[in-house]
Amino acid sequence: MIKKIFLLFIVITLVLSCGKKGDPIYEELKTEKSSTKIKVVQ
């Protein structure tokens, strides 16, 4: 009986966890790094 309950718990956990997360979405940082200027001193 305990084995059946344990197996049922594992099956329910697997079914509920599948497909839960979507594709990751990359969000750019709000700070602008392109405004950084590099000066070469000779």
PQR file with spaces between the fields and no chain letter, atoms N, CA, C, O and H, PARSE charges and radii, in Angstrom:
ATOM       1  N    MET     1       0.820   -1.199    0.000 -0.4000 1.5000
ATOM       2  CA   MET     1       0.000    0.000    0.000 -0.0000 2.0000
ATOM       3  C    MET     1       0.861    1.259    0.000  0.5500 1.7000
ATOM       4  O    MET     1       0.563    2.227   -0.700 -0.5500 1.4000
ATOM       5  N    ILE     2       1.929    1.236    0.789 -0.4000 1.5000
ATOM       6  CA   ILE     2       2.821    2.401    0.864 -0.0000 2.0000
ATOM       7  C    ILE     2       3.539    2.596   -0.469  0.5500 1.7000
ATOM       8  O    ILE     2       3.765    3.728   -0.897 -0.5500 1.4000
ATOM       9  H    ILE     2       2.171    0.450    1.358  0.4000 1.0000
ATOM      10  N    LYS     3       3.895    1.492   -1.121 -0.4000 1.5000
ATOM      11  CA   LYS     3       4.562    1.592   -2.422 -0.0000 2.0000
ATOM      12  C    LYS     3       3.636    2.227   -3.459  0.5500 1.7000
ATOM      13  O    LYS     3       4.095    3.004   -4.296 -0.5500 1.4000
ATOM      14  H    LYS     3       3.710    0.572   -0.773  0.4000 1.0000
ATOM      15  N    LYS     4       2.366    1.916   -3.417 -0.4000 1.5000
ATOM      16  CA   LYS     4       1.412    2.484   -4.369 -0.0000 2.0000
ATOM      17  C    LYS     4       1.238    3.984   -4.130  0.5500 1.7000
ATOM      18  O    LYS     4       1.160    4.764   -5.080 -0.5500 1.4000
ATOM      19  H    LYS     4       1.993    1.284   -2.737  0.4000 1.0000
ATOM      20  N    ILE     5       1.178    4.379   -2.872 -0.4000 1.5000
ATOM      21  CA   ILE     5       1.041    5.797   -2.547 -0.0000 2.0000
ATOM      22  C    ILE     5       2.286    6.556   -2.975  0.5500 1.7000
ATOM      23  O    ILE     5       2.189    7.648   -3.535 -0.5500 1.4000
ATOM      24  H    ILE     5       1.241    3.746   -2.101  0.4000 1.0000
ATOM      25  N    PHE     6       3.455    5.981   -2.714 -0.4000 1.5000
ATOM      26  CA   PHE     6       4.718    6.611   -3.097 -0.0000 2.0000
ATOM      27  C    PHE     6       4.827    6.734   -4.613  0.5500 1.7000
ATOM      28  O    PHE     6       5.247    7.776   -5.117 -0.5500 1.4000
ATOM      29  H    PHE     6       3.534    5.094   -2.259  0.4000 1.0000
ATOM      30  N    LEU     7       4.457    5.690   -5.340 -0.4000 1.5000
ATOM      31  CA   LEU     7       4.485    5.708   -6.801 -0.0000 2.0000
ATOM      32  C    LEU     7       3.488    6.729   -7.347  0.5500 1.7000
ATOM      33  O    LEU     7       3.796    7.437   -8.306 -0.5500 1.4000
ATOM      34  H    LEU     7       4.116    4.845   -4.930  0.4000 1.0000
ATOM      35  N    LEU     8       2.310    6.813   -6.757 -0.4000 1.5000
ATOM      36  CA   LEU     8       1.313    7.791   -7.176 -0.0000 2.0000
ATOM      37  C    LEU     8       1.816    9.212   -6.944  0.5500 1.7000
ATOM      38  O    LEU     8       1.601   10.088   -7.780 -0.5500 1.4000
ATOM      39  H    LEU     8       2.060    6.237   -5.978  0.4000 1.0000
ATOM      40  N    PHE     9       2.475    9.444   -5.831 -0.4000 1.5000
ATOM      41  CA   PHE     9       3.036   10.763   -5.530 -0.0000 2.0000
ATOM      42  C    PHE     9       4.097   11.155   -6.555  0.5500 1.7000
ATOM      43  O    PHE     9       4.133   12.304   -6.993 -0.5500 1.4000
ATOM      44  H    PHE     9       2.651    8.731   -5.152  0.4000 1.0000
ATOM      45  N    ILE    10       4.952   10.226   -6.939 -0.4000 1.5000
ATOM      46  CA   ILE    10       6.001   10.500   -7.932 -0.0000 2.0000
ATOM      47  C    ILE    10       5.368   10.795   -9.291  0.5500 1.7000
ATOM      48  O    ILE    10       5.791   11.725   -9.977 -0.5500 1.4000
ATOM      49  H    ILE    10       4.923    9.292   -6.582  0.4000 1.0000
ATOM      50  N    VAL    11       4.372   10.025   -9.684 -0.4000 1.5000
ATOM      51  CA   VAL    11       3.714   10.236  -10.982 -0.0000 2.0000
ATOM      52  C    VAL    11       3.024   11.591  -11.018  0.5500 1.7000
ATOM      53  O    VAL    11       3.132   12.311  -12.011 -0.5500 1.4000
ATOM      54  H    VAL    11       4.028    9.270   -9.126  0.4000 1.0000
ATOM      55  N    ILE    12       2.312   11.952   -9.945 -0.4000 1.5000
ATOM      56  CA   ILE    12       1.632   13.250   -9.893 -0.0000 2.0000
ATOM      57  C    ILE    12       2.644   14.391   -9.943  0.5500 1.7000
ATOM      58  O    ILE    12       2.412   15.396  -10.616 -0.5500 1.4000
ATOM      59  H    ILE    12       2.224   11.368   -9.139  0.4000 1.0000
ATOM      60  N    THR    13       3.763   14.244   -9.235 -0.4000 1.5000
ATOM      61  CA   THR    13       4.804   15.274   -9.249 -0.0000 2.0000
ATOM      62  C    THR    13       5.381   15.451  -10.644  0.5500 1.7000
ATOM      63  O    THR    13       5.592   16.581  -11.085 -0.5500 1.4000
ATOM      64  H    THR    13       3.951   13.428   -8.688  0.4000 1.0000
ATOM      65  N    LEU    14       5.635   14.364  -11.338 -0.4000 1.5000
ATOM      66  CA   LEU    14       6.178   14.453  -12.696 -0.0000 2.0000
ATOM      67  C    LEU    14       5.182   15.088  -13.658  0.5500 1.7000
ATOM      68  O    LEU    14       5.571   15.892  -14.505 -0.5500 1.4000
ATOM      69  H    LEU    14       5.464   13.446  -10.980  0.4000 1.0000
ATOM      70  N    VAL    15       3.925   14.746  -13.543 -0.4000 1.5000
ATOM      71  CA   VAL    15       2.902   15.295  -14.446 -0.0000 2.0000
ATOM      72  C    VAL    15       2.739   16.793  -14.208  0.5500 1.7000
ATOM      73  O    VAL    15       2.621   17.559  -15.164 -0.5500 1.4000
ATOM      74  H    VAL    15       3.608   14.093  -12.855  0.4000 1.0000
ATOM      75  N    LEU    16       2.732   17.214  -12.961 -0.4000 1.5000
ATOM      76  CA   LEU    16       2.536   18.628  -12.662 -0.0000 2.0000
ATOM      77  C    LEU    16       3.755   19.476  -13.017  0.5500 1.7000
ATOM      78  O    LEU    16       3.610   20.659  -13.327 -0.5500 1.4000
ATOM      79  H    LEU    16       2.829   16.591  -12.185  0.4000 1.0000
ATOM      80  N    SER    17       4.952   18.890  -12.978 -0.4000 1.5000
ATOM      81  CA   SER    17       6.159   19.669  -13.243 -0.0000 2.0000
ATOM      82  C    SER    17       6.487   19.767  -14.734  0.5500 1.7000
ATOM      83  O    SER    17       7.262   20.639  -15.127 -0.5500 1.4000
ATOM      84  H    SER    17       5.069   17.929  -12.727  0.4000 1.0000
ATOM      85  N    CYS    18       5.930   18.916  -15.555 -0.4000 1.5000
ATOM      86  CA   CYS    18       6.240   18.926  -16.987 -0.0000 2.0000
ATOM      87  C    CYS    18       5.576   20.116  -17.673  0.5500 1.7000
ATOM      88  O    CYS    18       4.387   20.370  -17.477 -0.5500 1.4000
ATOM      89  H    CYS    18       5.300   18.208  -15.235  0.4000 1.0000
ATOM      90  N    GLY    19       6.349   20.843  -18.478 -0.4000 1.5000
ATOM      91  CA   GLY    19       5.805   21.923  -19.276 -0.0000 2.0000
ATOM      92  C    GLY    19       5.419   23.149  -18.474  0.5500 1.7000
ATOM      93  O    GLY    19       4.636   23.974  -18.944 -0.5500 1.4000
ATOM      94  H    GLY    19       7.314   20.636  -18.637  0.4000 1.0000
ATOM      95  N    LYS    20       5.946   23.280  -17.291 -0.4000 1.5000
ATOM      96  CA   LYS    20       5.551   24.391  -16.437 -0.0000 2.0000
ATOM      97  C    LYS    20       6.226   25.691  -16.850  0.5500 1.7000
ATOM      98  O    LYS    20       5.622   26.760  -16.774 -0.5500 1.4000
ATOM      99  H    LYS    20       6.582   22.609  -16.909  0.4000 1.0000
ATOM     100  N    LYS    21       7.474   25.601  -17.286 -0.4000 1.5000
ATOM     101  CA   LYS    21       8.228   26.811  -17.638 -0.0000 2.0000
ATOM     102  C    LYS    21       8.225   27.008  -19.147  0.5500 1.7000
ATOM     103  O    LYS    21       8.314   26.050  -19.915 -0.5500 1.4000
ATOM     104  H    LYS    21       7.965   24.732  -17.348  0.4000 1.0000
ATOM     105  N    GLY    22       8.121   28.264  -19.556 -0.4000 1.5000
ATOM     106  CA   GLY    22       8.170   28.589  -20.978 -0.0000 2.0000
ATOM     107  C    GLY    22       9.599   28.882  -21.405  0.5500 1.7000
ATOM     108  O    GLY    22      10.546   28.645  -20.655 -0.5500 1.4000
ATOM     109  H    GLY    22       8.049   29.043  -18.932  0.4000 1.0000
ATOM     110  N    ASP    23       9.741   29.394  -22.603 -0.4000 1.5000
ATOM     111  CA   ASP    23      11.048   29.741  -23.105 -0.0000 2.0000
ATOM     112  C    ASP    23      11.603   30.938  -22.341  0.5500 1.7000
ATOM     113  O    ASP    23      10.856   31.859  -22.011 -0.5500 1.4000
ATOM     114  H    ASP    23       8.972   29.586  -23.212  0.4000 1.0000
ATOM     115  N    PRO    24      12.901   30.934  -22.056 -0.5600 1.5000
ATOM     116  CA   PRO    24      13.480   32.079  -21.357  0.2800 2.0000
ATOM     117  C    PRO    24      13.495   33.318  -22.250  0.5500 1.7000
ATOM     118  O    PRO    24      13.767   33.224  -23.447 -0.5500 1.4000
ATOM     119  N    ILE    25      13.207   34.459  -21.670 -0.4000 1.5000
ATOM     120  CA   ILE    25      13.179   35.725  -22.411 -0.0000 2.0000
ATOM     121  C    ILE    25      14.320   36.587  -21.904  0.5500 1.7000
ATOM     122  O    ILE    25      14.420   36.865  -20.709 -0.5500 1.4000
ATOM     123  H    ILE    25      12.986   34.535  -20.698  0.4000 1.0000
ATOM     124  N    TYR    26      15.185   37.010  -22.827 -0.4000 1.5000
ATOM     125  CA   TYR    26      16.325   37.847  -22.457 -0.0000 2.0000
ATOM     126  C    TYR    26      15.880   39.285  -22.380  0.5500 1.7000
ATOM     127  O    TYR    26      15.353   39.834  -23.348 -0.5500 1.4000
ATOM     128  H    TYR    26      15.104   36.785  -23.797  0.4000 1.0000
ATOM     129  N    GLU    27      16.091   39.901  -21.226 -0.4000 1.5000
ATOM     130  CA   GLU    27      15.762   41.310  -21.057 -0.0000 2.0000
ATOM     131  C    GLU    27      17.064   42.093  -20.915  0.5500 1.7000
ATOM     132  O    GLU    27      17.893   41.796  -20.055 -0.5500 1.4000
ATOM     133  H    GLU    27      16.520   39.455  -20.440  0.4000 1.0000
ATOM     134  N    GLU    28      17.228   43.097  -21.774 -0.4000 1.5000
ATOM     135  CA   GLU    28      18.441   43.897  -21.733 -0.0000 2.0000
ATOM     136  C    GLU    28      18.453   44.775  -20.489  0.5500 1.7000
ATOM     137  O    GLU    28      17.409   45.146  -19.954 -0.5500 1.4000
ATOM     138  H    GLU    28      16.554   43.338  -22.473  0.4000 1.0000
ATOM     139  N    LEU    29      19.656   45.092  -20.050 -0.4000 1.5000
ATOM     140  CA   LEU    29      19.790   45.958  -18.890 -0.0000 2.0000
ATOM     141  C    LEU    29      19.351   47.374  -19.240  0.5500 1.7000
ATOM     142  O    LEU    29      19.485   47.812  -20.382 -0.5500 1.4000
ATOM     143  H    LEU    29      20.504   44.790  -20.485  0.4000 1.0000
ATOM     144  N    LYS    30      18.831   48.076  -18.257 -0.4000 1.5000
ATOM     145  CA   LYS    30      18.327   49.434  -18.483 -0.0000 2.0000
ATOM     146  C    LYS    30      19.470   50.431  -18.684  0.5500 1.7000
ATOM     147  O    LYS    30      19.276   51.457  -19.336 -0.5500 1.4000
ATOM     148  H    LYS    30      18.721   47.721  -17.329  0.4000 1.0000
ATOM     149  N    THR    31      20.648   50.153  -18.141 -0.4000 1.5000
ATOM     150  CA   THR    31      21.770   51.076  -18.301 -0.0000 2.0000
ATOM     151  C    THR    31      22.335   50.951  -19.707  0.5500 1.7000
ATOM     152  O    THR    31      22.354   49.862  -20.282 -0.5500 1.4000
ATOM     153  H    THR    31      20.805   49.320  -17.611  0.4000 1.0000
ATOM     154  N    GLU    32      22.786   52.044  -20.245 -0.4000 1.5000
ATOM     155  CA   GLU    32      23.334   52.042  -21.599 -0.0000 2.0000
ATOM     156  C    GLU    32      24.848   51.897  -21.524  0.5500 1.7000
ATOM     157  O    GLU    32      25.547   52.790  -21.046 -0.5500 1.4000
ATOM     158  H    GLU    32      22.770   52.928  -19.778  0.4000 1.0000
ATOM     159  N    LYS    33      25.335   50.782  -21.993 -0.4000 1.5000
ATOM     160  CA   LYS    33      26.779   50.559  -21.999 -0.0000 2.0000
ATOM     161  C    LYS    33      27.408   51.101  -23.271  0.5500 1.7000
ATOM     162  O    LYS    33      28.627   51.260  -23.335 -0.5500 1.4000
ATOM     163  H    LYS    33      24.767   50.056  -22.382  0.4000 1.0000
ATOM     164  N    SER    34      26.606   51.386  -24.275 -0.4000 1.5000
ATOM     165  CA   SER    34      27.139   51.885  -25.539 -0.0000 2.0000
ATOM     166  C    SER    34      27.638   53.329  -25.426  0.5500 1.7000
ATOM     167  O    SER    34      28.346   53.806  -26.313 -0.5500 1.4000
ATOM     168  H    SER    34      25.615   51.257  -24.223  0.4000 1.0000
ATOM     169  N    SER    35      27.279   54.022  -24.355 -0.4000 1.5000
ATOM     170  CA   SER    35      27.720   55.409  -24.206 -0.0000 2.0000
ATOM     171  C    SER    35      29.135   55.490  -23.625  0.5500 1.7000
ATOM     172  O    SER    35      29.679   56.587  -23.493 -0.5500 1.4000
ATOM     173  H    SER    35      26.704   53.635  -23.634  0.4000 1.0000
ATOM     174  N    THR    36      29.726   54.375  -23.283 -0.4000 1.5000
ATOM     175  CA   THR    36      31.076   54.354  -22.742 -0.0000 2.0000
ATOM     176  C    THR    36      32.072   54.626  -23.869  0.5500 1.7000
ATOM     177  O    THR    36      32.048   53.967  -24.908 -0.5500 1.4000
ATOM     178  H    THR    36      29.284   53.484  -23.391  0.4000 1.0000
ATOM     179  N    LYS    37      32.945   55.603  -23.647 -0.4000 1.5000
ATOM     180  CA   LYS    37      33.944   55.951  -24.666 -0.0000 2.0000
ATOM     181  C    LYS    37      35.331   55.612  -24.149  0.5500 1.7000
ATOM     182  O    LYS    37      35.648   55.836  -22.981 -0.5500 1.4000
ATOM     183  H    LYS    37      32.965   56.138  -22.803  0.4000 1.0000
ATOM     184  N    ILE    38      36.138   55.077  -25.024 -0.4000 1.5000
ATOM     185  CA   ILE    38      37.501   54.715  -24.676 -0.0000 2.0000
ATOM     186  C    ILE    38      38.449   55.675  -25.386  0.5500 1.7000
ATOM     187  O    ILE    38      38.382   55.854  -26.602 -0.5500 1.4000
ATOM     188  H    ILE    38      35.880   54.895  -25.973  0.4000 1.0000
ATOM     189  N    LYS    39      39.319   56.278  -24.612 -0.4000 1.5000
ATOM     190  CA   LYS    39      40.300   57.198  -25.197 -0.0000 2.0000
ATOM     191  C    LYS    39      41.673   56.583  -25.080  0.5500 1.7000
ATOM     192  O    LYS    39      42.051   56.074  -24.025 -0.5500 1.4000
ATOM     193  H    LYS    39      39.373   56.133  -23.624  0.4000 1.0000
ATOM     194  N    VAL    40      42.419   56.631  -26.171 -0.4000 1.5000
ATOM     195  CA   VAL    40      43.788   56.125  -26.182 -0.0000 2.0000
ATOM     196  C    VAL    40      44.723   57.317  -26.098  0.5500 1.7000
ATOM     197  O    VAL    40      44.703   58.206  -26.949 -0.5500 1.4000
ATOM     198  H    VAL    40      42.112   57.044  -27.028  0.4000 1.0000
ATOM     199  N    VAL    41      45.547   57.320  -25.051 -0.4000 1.5000
ATOM     200  CA   VAL    41      46.488   58.425  -24.861 -0.0000 2.0000
ATOM     201  C    VAL    41      47.847   57.977  -25.367  0.5500 1.7000
ATOM     202  O    VAL    41      48.354   56.923  -24.982 -0.5500 1.4000
ATOM     203  H    VAL    41      45.564   56.598  -24.359  0.4000 1.0000
ATOM     204  N    GLN    42      48.446   58.815  -26.258 -0.4000 1.5000
ATOM     205  CA   GLN    42      49.751   58.456  -26.814 -0.0000 2.0000
ATOM     206  C    GLN    42      50.843   59.335  -26.284  0.5500 1.7000
ATOM     207  O    GLN    42      52.005   59.166  -26.652 -0.5500 1.4000
ATOM     208  H    GLN    42      48.034   59.671  -26.571  0.4000 1.0000
